[in-house]
Amino acid sequence: MDITALLAQAASLMLTGMVGVFVFLSILIVAVKGLSKFAAPKEAQTQPSSRATRSQASDAGKIPGEHLAAISAAISQYRNQHFQSEK
């Protein structure tokens, strides 16, 4: 085979592979978007509706003061040790 035929075959294989990957990824995107539409209504139904439940949910993300103080002290101690060892 001459170089022209080999290059034509290589281009054909490359194009076939790229089209195959594009089609597969397109189907995957459509499937994920379709599945997300099925999951979305279930999330909306599980959200809290009463005020007490909402206040408990907002308090769940807060860090207690004692924990915050301990974390700050540990970071400060680490920085002091790290920067003193560099000198």
Buried (B, 14 or more C-beta within 10 A) or exposed (E): EEEEEEEEEEEEEEEEEEEEEEEEEEEEEEEEEEEEEEEEEEEEEEEEEEEEEEEEEEEEEEEEEEEEEEEEEEEEEEEEEEEEEEE
